[in-house]
Amino acid sequence: MKKGKIIILSGPSGVGKGSVNKELSKNKNLKLVQSVSMTTRKPRPEEINGVDYYFVSKESFLEAIKNDELIEYAEFIGNFYGTPRNLVYDQISKGKNVVLEIEMIGATQVLKKESKNLISIFLMPPSLKVLRERLMGRATEDEEVIKQRLDKALVEVPLKYKYQYVIEIDSIKNCVEKIKDVLAKENVLEKISYEQSLFFSLEKIVLEIVNKSYLFFIENWRKNISRTKNKDVKESFDFKKCLINILTNFIYEDVLAHESINLLTDINFIESKIERCMLEISFFDIDLKKFI
């Protein structure tokens, strides 16, 4: 039995991590295990101890830190948040994929410790204005706390490049479908294989377009690289496969961050993206060693 993975859902406070996570948990076919964090803050009216969080005293939390019982923890606006280590690793050892819905300070700790056993997803708001509206809509905090959360978001957003995937929450439905496809692409789901992912479909469409329109570029690229006498690139290097890899990932990442996931099967959209990509990418600056 293969070990499970940790799936990080992180992003600015108020972006909608909880709403996305709850929607994912409704899909029993995904068979995801939700990690329940520990916190010292007071529960909101609708929250249940042991379901939404483990609500503990500050003294108990500090004791857990002292005993190295948390896989990650952070302090935010006077309260501590953390993930109990034993609960996560027990599930992973059973082959389960554990979802960690955590703030970015805690996520950074996990990114450093678990890079080989991790799928990291950064959830982005469409704009700062939308983020403010979502925070105001919760009606659980005063104006000063909301301001602190927005200020913190401006610092956190540039850290998105530390994550494997950046997904915009324009709507909960679109975001959830994107996450499901990422998990299929990563081949961690029991009933949805890599070959059933939209990433796989996209790759096949890109192959068709490259065969139709860009074989001349591949040959010129190969000849120009050979003239540079790049010792890292042998004659057997597959430039076509490399180009397909670059284009597929470029389009996939762009759609996750900005577009509807349905566009991953739209040939006209994909062709226009490839045209843009071919002009934007500096192919001679690419480190080809990554594709060997």
Legacy VTK file of the C-alpha trace (Angstrom):
# vtk DataFile Version 3.0
C-alpha trace
ASCII
DATASET POLYDATA
POINTS 292 float
0.000 0.000 0.000
1.373 3.404 -0.984
1.592 6.153 1.588
-0.872 8.992 1.433
0.006 12.622 0.884
-0.538 15.909 2.647
-2.646 18.306 0.591
-2.180 21.917 1.640
-4.971 24.412 1.001
-3.613 27.798 1.933
-3.987 31.468 1.062
-4.896 34.834 2.587
-7.342 34.907 5.471
-10.899 35.233 4.181
-10.117 33.978 0.673
-12.559 31.084 1.059
-10.403 28.139 2.140
-13.110 26.820 4.439
-15.867 27.015 1.832
-13.720 25.218 -0.756
-12.654 22.572 1.734
-16.234 21.876 2.832
-17.327 21.466 -0.791
-14.456 19.043 -1.459
-15.392 16.995 1.611
-18.916 16.469 0.234
-17.514 14.404 -2.641
-17.109 10.978 -1.041
-15.455 9.597 -4.200
-12.395 11.743 -3.472
-11.949 9.944 -0.103
-10.022 12.837 1.393
-9.391 13.030 5.124
-9.819 16.453 6.663
-7.184 17.481 9.178
-8.680 19.230 12.192
-6.495 22.033 13.523
-6.020 23.094 17.116
-6.639 26.726 18.080
-6.784 28.985 21.111
-9.397 31.331 19.627
-13.014 31.229 20.746
-15.405 29.174 18.585
-17.790 31.000 16.260
-21.510 30.270 16.817
-21.741 27.575 14.109
-18.430 25.830 14.897
-18.191 22.464 16.676
-15.249 21.356 18.825
-13.427 18.398 17.240
-15.107 18.997 13.871
-14.119 22.522 12.815
-11.235 22.904 15.307
-9.969 21.551 18.584
-10.534 24.556 20.840
-7.939 24.555 23.628
-6.430 26.919 26.169
-3.251 28.844 25.459
-1.480 26.798 28.144
-2.406 23.501 26.441
-1.261 24.814 23.068
2.123 25.955 24.387
2.586 22.534 25.993
1.935 20.887 22.602
4.614 23.115 21.019
7.069 22.226 23.780
6.491 18.501 23.225
6.800 18.793 19.386
3.254 17.520 18.945
2.381 19.888 16.067
3.394 19.514 12.417
2.990 23.290 12.076
1.711 26.206 14.120
1.333 29.961 13.917
0.104 32.918 15.944
-2.284 35.358 14.311
-4.012 38.363 15.901
-3.436 37.043 19.408
-4.490 33.429 18.794
-2.535 30.226 18.056
-3.379 27.744 15.289
-1.680 24.377 14.695
-1.997 20.848 13.289
-1.566 17.831 15.619
1.270 15.702 14.222
0.069 12.260 15.299
-3.345 12.606 13.607
-1.823 13.531 10.234
0.858 10.838 10.139
-1.521 8.137 11.323
-3.779 8.771 8.319
-0.867 9.020 5.852
0.478 5.662 7.027
-2.918 4.155 6.144
-2.675 5.488 2.584
-5.053 8.404 3.170
-4.617 11.874 1.677
-4.891 14.451 4.448
-6.148 17.952 3.658
-4.549 20.735 5.686
-6.548 23.965 5.509
-4.009 26.268 7.118
-2.669 29.828 7.257
0.477 30.636 5.335
2.951 30.759 8.226
2.016 27.188 9.091
1.970 26.164 5.428
5.532 27.439 5.003
6.664 25.143 7.817
5.061 22.122 6.139
6.503 23.095 2.723
10.007 22.932 4.202
9.521 19.637 6.041
7.358 17.608 3.654
8.368 18.608 0.110
8.472 14.961 -1.096
5.145 13.989 0.432
3.060 17.005 -0.404
0.667 18.661 -2.853
0.597 22.397 -2.128
-2.190 24.664 -3.375
-2.355 28.434 -2.915
-5.879 29.868 -3.139
-6.072 33.389 -4.576
-8.880 35.975 -4.425
-9.875 37.598 -7.751
-8.942 40.983 -6.241
-8.260 42.722 -2.921
-11.690 44.341 -3.180
-13.377 40.936 -3.391
-11.308 39.698 -0.440
-12.478 42.660 1.660
-16.098 41.991 0.699
-15.745 38.344 1.766
-14.259 39.338 5.117
-17.024 41.899 5.673
-19.632 39.324 4.661
-18.610 36.964 7.461
-19.719 39.631 9.986
-17.592 37.995 12.685
-14.871 40.656 13.121
-14.652 44.412 13.536
-13.187 46.856 11.005
-9.742 46.939 12.641
-9.301 43.150 12.500
-10.424 43.136 8.862
-7.827 45.813 8.095
-5.129 43.676 9.756
-6.155 40.683 7.635
-6.028 42.742 4.420
-2.611 44.159 5.316
-1.379 40.639 5.962
-2.810 39.455 2.620
-0.671 41.992 0.740
2.420 40.401 2.291
1.234 36.830 1.719
0.146 36.944 -1.935
3.720 37.255 -3.344
4.542 33.964 -1.562
2.225 32.065 -3.917
5.191 31.039 -6.081
6.427 28.757 -3.298
3.424 26.505 -3.963
3.030 23.890 -6.697
-0.351 25.228 -7.797
-2.021 28.659 -7.678
-5.821 28.548 -8.024
-8.144 31.539 -8.083
-11.436 31.308 -6.205
-13.660 33.147 -8.666
-16.444 30.733 -7.738
-16.464 27.801 -5.347
-17.626 25.405 -8.079
-14.874 26.350 -10.542
-12.202 26.263 -7.826
-13.299 22.830 -6.567
-13.261 21.393 -10.097
-9.725 22.724 -10.567
-8.535 21.140 -7.323
-10.131 17.808 -8.294
-8.244 17.911 -11.588
-4.964 18.712 -9.846
-5.459 15.674 -7.587
-6.225 13.503 -10.637
-3.116 14.871 -12.391
-1.052 14.004 -9.308
-2.560 10.485 -9.411
-3.571 10.398 -5.739
-7.277 9.603 -6.162
-8.633 6.052 -6.053
-11.392 6.380 -8.657
-10.008 9.130 -10.929
-6.766 8.324 -12.752
-4.203 10.629 -14.345
-5.558 9.652 -17.787
-8.972 11.017 -16.750
-7.611 14.442 -15.834
-8.111 17.513 -18.001
-4.348 18.002 -17.814
-3.920 14.738 -19.741
-6.537 15.849 -22.309
-4.782 19.202 -22.649
-1.469 17.470 -23.276
-2.982 15.503 -26.174
-4.457 18.655 -27.731
-1.117 20.455 -27.421
0.585 17.511 -29.152
-1.834 17.781 -32.084
-1.257 21.536 -32.430
2.521 21.171 -32.230
2.466 18.451 -34.918
0.330 20.664 -37.132
2.065 24.029 -36.699
5.372 23.959 -34.840
7.581 21.151 -36.131
9.638 23.750 -38.017
10.319 25.565 -34.753
11.454 22.365 -33.033
13.995 21.678 -35.779
15.370 25.234 -35.671
15.487 25.128 -31.883
17.447 21.876 -31.985
19.930 23.224 -34.545
20.536 26.457 -32.645
21.059 24.644 -29.343
23.536 22.273 -31.011
25.508 25.272 -32.313
25.963 26.480 -28.756
27.609 23.125 -27.963
25.591 22.744 -24.801
27.195 19.744 -23.085
24.064 19.038 -21.051
21.964 18.373 -24.145
22.762 15.209 -26.101
21.721 14.506 -29.696
19.028 12.174 -28.403
17.330 14.985 -26.443
13.608 15.078 -27.296
12.919 18.740 -28.132
9.359 17.967 -29.190
8.508 16.351 -25.863
10.161 19.252 -24.070
8.099 21.832 -25.993
4.855 19.958 -25.318
5.727 19.833 -21.613
6.438 23.580 -21.487
3.294 24.576 -23.391
0.988 22.226 -21.485
2.161 23.446 -18.101
2.053 27.093 -19.197
-1.600 26.802 -20.263
-2.626 24.645 -17.287
-1.114 27.055 -14.770
-2.698 30.049 -16.513
-6.160 28.466 -16.457
-5.882 27.447 -12.795
-4.929 30.993 -11.851
-7.324 32.987 -14.042
-9.848 31.083 -16.155
-12.726 28.590 -16.212
-11.478 25.003 -16.106
-13.724 24.158 -19.085
-11.314 26.080 -21.333
-8.829 23.221 -21.006
-10.815 21.387 -23.693
-11.413 24.431 -25.925
-9.120 23.991 -28.948
-9.454 27.619 -30.121
-8.522 28.877 -26.660
-5.553 26.485 -26.455
-4.280 27.513 -29.913
-4.393 31.206 -28.967
-2.561 30.490 -25.708
0.143 28.573 -27.552
0.629 31.433 -30.003
1.110 33.814 -27.082
3.384 31.399 -25.288
5.654 30.934 -28.309
6.248 34.678 -28.408
6.628 35.194 -24.654
8.993 32.374 -23.707
12.720 32.833 -24.159
13.544 29.287 -25.232
17.315 29.791 -25.148
17.135 30.764 -21.470
15.320 27.591 -20.451
17.321 25.198 -18.314
16.975 22.085 -20.480
18.615 19.926 -17.797
15.214 19.850 -16.036
13.781 17.940 -18.997
16.550 15.339 -19.330
LINES 1 293
292 0 1 2 3 4 5 6 7 8 9 10 11 12 13 14 15 16 17 18 19 20 21 22 23 24 25 26 27 28 29 30 31 32 33 34 35 36 37 38 39 40 41 42 43 44 45 46 47 48 49 50 51 52 53 54 55 56 57 58 59 60 61 62 63 64 65 66 67 68 69 70 71 72 73 74 75 76 77 78 79 80 81 82 83 84 85 86 87 88 89 90 91 92 93 94 95 96 97 98 99 100 101 102 103 104 105 106 107 108 109 110 111 112 113 114 115 116 117 118 119 120 121 122 123 124 125 126 127 128 129 130 131 132 133 134 135 136 137 138 139 140 141 142 143 144 145 146 147 148 149 150 151 152 153 154 155 156 157 158 159 160 161 162 163 164 165 166 167 168 169 170 171 172 173 174 175 176 177 178 179 180 181 182 183 184 185 186 187 188 189 190 191 192 193 194 195 196 197 198 199 200 201 202 203 204 205 206 207 208 209 210 211 212 213 214 215 216 217 218 219 220 221 222 223 224 225 226 227 228 229 230 231 232 233 234 235 236 237 238 239 240 241 242 243 244 245 246 247 248 249 250 251 252 253 254 255 256 257 258 259 260 261 262 263 264 265 266 267 268 269 270 271 272 273 274 275 276 277 278 279 280 281 282 283 284 285 286 287 288 289 290 291
